[in-house]
Amino acid sequence: MINIISKSYLSSRISGPQKVVLNTIKGLEKLGYPYVVNKSLSSCKRLWIHDDINALKFIKDLPSDISIVVGPNLFIKPDNIPSNLNIKRAVFLYPSRWIKDFWLRYGYNGSSMEVWPVGIDTDDFNISKIEKKVVMVYYKQRFAEELKFVENLLVNKKIKYKLIVYRDYTEGEYKKVLAESKYGIWLGRHESQGIALEEAMSCGVPLIVLDVKNLGHWTPSVKESKLFTEEENKYAPVTVAEYFDNNCGIKINNILDLPNALDTMEAGWFNFKPRKYIVEHLSCEKQARDLLEIYNKYYGLDFESGFNEKIIRPGNWVNNYFYNKIFVKLKDFIKNIKQYI
């Protein structure tokens, strides 16, 4: 049995962190593995603090029989972690290898570290039987001149396309465009994992990915503009698509290579098998199993024994309190109102 501590689990708004917890729960259910959500921190041998920074303050005082995995939706950089926070007894999760390497490069040594990407819901994001007539262009915080180059090229080649702009679409709209897309052009920023990109691949949509040159190859919002230092922005071993191979499409590092990539994709988009990659490497059940195997690797808690475990200490974490659930619902309501003002 595993106890999942998550704030985004309570939210009615779709987000990356929420998909991390919901897709993992779906994987656990497919495995038939017992879990509870937001019970007391000492309720189960296996504790996963998904995205609740407040819970980290208490892990140093938990009983020794509680084994702890935290993340990945907690901190962006090592220096975001409060200096008085001690998480040495936990395993810190990173969605991709390059994120873990970035943290190591900038001096993190506060706990054990493990790479773990979340699974993709291959039931919800599946191949459509609708006729494929368009090319999807996905645009997320890249330079405007890059988008202009892509759109001009498609117009000149008389290729019909539909534009999806980050933060300016609903999931329903995204699924509709994916259903009618023969392939996609992904013009996005660096990604720790890239769930939306992987959902496109799960729908059988091969992609031309225009990769980034460094961490600073994007157009952040005002709020995001101070996330990274000038030195950090020059960090180069980053990518838009960490989980990607030749089955998935074509990855290019120079936008001037796009015309050739486009010709190749136009001639044979139907030969790529992106969904096959997702099913084999990033299914919900596989990644839920991989998460549980981390408890075996670091704490000796084997996968099979968890099927027979029960709650060992009763009680709820604060996320399960009624007032907190109401607060989250109210917060979501205000965000939804602001979105349409």
C-alpha positions in Angstrom: 0.0 0.0 0.0 1.2 3.5 -0.8 0.0 6.8 0.7 -0.1 9.7 -1.8 0.2 13.2 -0.6 -1.0 15.6 -3.2 -2.6 19.1 -3.4 -3.3 19.0 -7.1 -5.3 15.8 -6.6 -8.0 18.0 -5.1 -8.1 20.5 -8.0 -10.7 20.6 -10.7 -8.3 22.4 -13.1 -6.3 20.2 -15.5 -2.5 20.7 -15.0 0.7 18.9 -15.4 1.1 18.1 -11.7 -2.5 16.9 -11.5 -1.9 14.5 -14.4 1.2 13.2 -12.6 -0.9 12.1 -9.7 -4.0 11.0 -11.6 -2.1 9.0 -14.2 -0.2 7.3 -11.4 -3.4 6.4 -9.6 -4.8 5.0 -12.8 -1.6 2.8 -13.2 -2.0 1.6 -9.6 -5.6 0.7 -10.2 -4.6 -1.3 -13.4 -2.0 -3.1 -11.3 -4.6 -3.7 -8.5 -2.2 -2.1 -6.1 -3.7 -0.6 -2.9 -3.3 3.1 -2.3 -4.7 5.9 -0.2 -4.6 9.7 -0.8 -3.8 12.4 1.7 -3.9 10.1 4.8 -1.6 10.9 7.7 2.0 11.0 6.8 2.7 7.9 9.0 -0.3 5.9 7.8 1.6 3.6 5.3 5.1 2.1 5.0 5.3 3.7 1.6 4.9 7.5 1.5 4.9 9.5 -1.7 4.8 13.3 -1.3 3.9 14.3 -4.8 3.6 18.1 -4.7 2.9 19.3 -1.2 5.9 21.3 0.1 4.3 21.8 3.5 4.5 18.0 4.1 8.3 18.0 3.7 8.7 19.9 6.9 7.5 16.9 8.9 9.3 14.0 7.3 12.4 14.2 9.4 10.3 13.3 12.5 8.3 10.5 11.0 8.7 6.9 12.5 11.6 5.0 11.0 9.3 2.4 9.3 8.0 5.1 6.9 9.9 5.1 3.6 9.7 8.4 1.7 9.8 9.4 -2.0 9.2 13.0 -2.9 8.5 15.0 -6.1 8.7 15.6 -8.9 6.4 18.6 -8.6 8.1 20.4 -5.7 11.0 22.8 -6.6 12.3 24.0 -10.0 15.9 24.5 -8.8 18.1 23.4 -5.9 18.3 26.9 -4.5 14.5 27.0 -4.2 14.7 24.6 -1.3 14.6 26.4 2.1 17.9 26.0 3.8 16.3 24.7 7.0 14.5 21.9 5.2 16.0 18.5 5.8 14.9 15.8 3.3 18.0 13.5 3.5 15.9 10.5 4.3 13.8 10.8 1.2 14.4 9.9 -2.5 13.9 13.0 -4.7 12.3 12.3 -8.1 13.1 14.0 -11.4 11.0 13.5 -14.6 14.1 13.3 -16.8 17.8 12.7 -16.9 18.7 16.2 -18.0 16.8 17.7 -15.0 18.7 15.5 -12.6 22.0 16.5 -14.2 21.0 20.1 -14.0 20.5 19.8 -10.2 23.8 18.0 -9.8 25.5 20.7 -11.9 24.2 23.3 -9.5 25.3 21.5 -6.3 22.4 19.5 -5.0 23.3 16.8 -2.5 20.3 17.0 -0.1 19.0 13.5 -0.7 19.1 10.4 -2.9 18.0 11.2 -6.5 16.1 9.1 -9.0 14.7 9.7 -12.5 11.1 8.8 -12.9 8.7 10.0 -15.6 4.9 9.7 -15.1 2.9 7.4 -17.3 0.6 8.6 -20.1 -3.1 7.8 -20.2 -3.1 5.7 -23.4 -6.9 5.0 -23.0 -7.8 8.6 -22.9 -5.3 9.6 -25.6 -5.8 7.0 -28.3 -5.7 6.8 -32.1 -8.8 8.3 -33.8 -10.4 6.8 -36.9 -11.2 10.3 -38.1 -9.6 11.1 -41.5 -6.3 12.9 -41.1 -6.4 16.2 -43.0 -4.3 18.7 -41.1 -0.9 19.3 -39.5 -0.9 20.4 -35.9 1.5 23.2 -34.9 2.0 23.3 -31.2 3.5 26.6 -30.0 4.8 27.0 -26.4 6.8 30.0 -25.4 9.2 30.1 -28.3 10.3 33.2 -30.3 7.7 34.8 -32.5 10.0 34.8 -35.5 10.3 31.0 -35.2 6.5 30.5 -35.4 6.4 32.9 -38.3 9.0 30.8 -40.1 7.0 27.6 -39.5 3.7 29.1 -40.6 5.1 30.8 -43.8 6.7 27.5 -44.7 3.4 25.6 -44.4 1.6 28.3 -46.4 4.2 28.2 -49.1 3.9 24.4 -49.3 0.1 24.7 -49.3 -0.1 22.4 -46.2 -3.3 23.0 -44.1 -2.5 23.4 -40.4 -4.1 24.1 -37.1 -2.3 26.1 -34.4 -2.4 25.1 -30.7 -1.0 27.8 -28.4 0.1 27.0 -24.9 -2.4 28.3 -22.2 -4.9 29.2 -24.9 -6.8 25.9 -25.5 -8.9 23.4 -23.6 -8.0 19.7 -23.4 -11.1 19.0 -25.5 -9.9 21.3 -28.2 -6.4 19.7 -28.1 -7.9 16.2 -28.5 -10.0 17.3 -31.4 -7.0 18.7 -33.3 -5.0 15.6 -32.5 -7.8 13.4 -33.9 -7.6 15.0 -37.3 -3.8 15.5 -37.5 -1.6 13.4 -39.7 1.5 14.7 -37.9 2.6 17.7 -35.8 5.3 20.3 -35.6 6.3 21.0 -32.0 7.7 24.4 -31.4 8.1 24.4 -27.6 10.4 25.4 -24.7 12.5 23.0 -22.7 10.5 20.3 -20.9 11.2 18.3 -17.8 9.1 15.6 -19.3 6.6 17.0 -21.8 3.3 15.3 -21.0 1.3 17.1 -23.7 3.9 16.1 -26.3 3.7 12.5 -25.2 -0.1 12.6 -25.2 0.1 13.6 -28.9 2.4 10.6 -29.5 -0.1 8.4 -27.6 -2.7 9.5 -30.2 -0.5 8.2 -32.9 0.6 11.7 -34.1 4.3 11.7 -35.2 6.1 14.9 -34.5 8.8 17.2 -36.0 10.3 18.6 -32.8 12.3 21.8 -33.1 14.6 21.4 -30.2 16.1 24.1 -28.0 19.7 25.2 -28.0 19.9 25.9 -24.2 17.7 26.5 -21.1 17.2 30.1 -22.1 15.8 29.3 -25.5 12.2 30.4 -24.7 10.0 33.5 -24.0 9.1 33.3 -20.3 6.2 35.3 -18.8 7.1 38.2 -16.5 6.6 35.9 -13.5 8.9 33.3 -15.1 11.6 35.7 -16.3 13.6 35.5 -13.1 13.4 31.8 -12.6 16.9 31.2 -13.9 20.2 33.2 -13.7 22.1 34.3 -16.8 24.5 31.4 -16.3 21.7 28.8 -15.9 20.1 30.0 -19.1 23.3 29.1 -21.0 23.0 25.5 -19.7 22.9 23.4 -22.9 22.2 19.7 -22.3 18.4 20.4 -22.3 15.6 19.2 -24.6 12.0 19.7 -25.6 11.5 15.9 -25.9 13.5 13.7 -23.5 11.4 10.6 -24.3 11.6 10.3 -28.1 13.1 8.0 -30.7 13.0 7.3 -34.4 9.5 5.7 -34.0 8.2 9.0 -32.8 9.1 11.4 -35.6 12.0 13.7 -36.4 14.0 15.9 -34.0 16.0 18.8 -35.4 18.2 21.4 -33.7 18.2 24.0 -36.4 15.0 25.6 -37.8 16.6 25.8 -41.2 16.4 22.0 -41.3 12.7 22.2 -41.1 12.0 22.2 -44.9 13.7 18.9 -45.4 12.1 17.4 -42.3 8.7 18.6 -43.5 9.3 16.9 -46.9 10.3 13.7 -45.2 7.2 13.8 -42.9 4.8 14.6 -45.8 6.1 11.6 -47.7 5.9 9.1 -44.9 4.1 10.3 -41.8 2.1 7.0 -41.7 5.3 5.0 -41.3 6.1 6.4 -37.8 4.8 4.5 -34.7 4.8 7.1 -31.8 2.0 5.3 -29.9 4.1 2.1 -29.9 6.9 4.0 -28.1 4.5 5.4 -25.5 2.8 2.0 -24.8 6.2 0.3 -24.4 8.0 2.9 -22.4 5.4 5.2 -20.7 2.2 3.4 -20.0 0.4 4.3 -16.7 0.8 0.8 -15.3 4.5 0.5 -16.2 5.3 3.8 -14.6 3.3 3.1 -11.5 5.2 -0.1 -11.2 8.5 1.7 -11.7 7.6 4.2 -8.9 6.9 1.3 -6.5 10.2 -0.4 -7.5 12.0 2.7 -6.1 10.9 1.7 -2.6 12.5 -1.7 -3.2 15.7 -0.2 -4.6 16.2 2.2 -1.7 14.3 0.7 1.2 14.0 -3.0 0.5 10.2 -2.9 0.3 9.4 -5.3 -2.5 6.5 -4.8 -4.9 4.6 -8.0 -4.0 4.4 -7.4 -0.3 2.6 -4.1 -0.8 -0.5 -5.9 -2.0 -1.3 -7.3 1.4 -0.5 -4.2 3.5 -3.0 -2.1 5.4 -3.0 1.3 7.1 -0.7 1.1 10.1 -1.7 4.4 11.7 -5.1 6.1 11.3 -5.7 9.8 10.5 -5.7 12.3 7.7 -3.2 14.8 6.3 -4.5 18.4 6.2 -5.3 18.1 2.5 -8.2 15.8 3.5 -9.7 18.3 5.9 -13.0 19.8 4.7 -11.9 23.4 5.0 -8.9 22.7 2.8 -11.0 21.0 0.1 -13.4 24.0 0.1 -10.4 26.4 -0.2 -9.0 24.6 -3.2 -12.5 24.6 -4.9 -12.8 28.4 -4.2 -9.3 29.0 -5.6 -10.1 27.1 -8.7 -13.3 29.1 -9.1 -11.4 32.4 -8.9 -8.9 31.2 -11.4 -11.6 30.2 -13.8 -13.3 33.6 -13.5 -10.0 35.5 -14.1 -9.4 33.4 -17.2 -12.5 34.8 -18.9 -12.1 38.4 -17.7 
